[in-house]
């Protein structure tokens, strides 16, 4: 049995979730692919590999925050 990961989206102070706006701006075919990929990320989590995910580069930028 594998763990199901939770995918959280950034929520602005006004309650808007920019990624939702983006997803619904896509064509139905691309939107379906994006939702399928998000589900794959939830199912596989940190076990998911390319071509779906790539390592984050420039960690120094993230550590400065």
C-alpha angles and dihedrals in degrees: 000000000000129000120257110226124215118233112209124193125209112261120202122224089258090057097253118138106209095199091058090054089049094048093051091048089063124093113265091255094052091042090054090050091049093050090047090052091048090052089049089053090050091051099042103029113172091358091069113107140184136339087038099045138016132197117270110248126203098045089170088071091053094047093055092065 
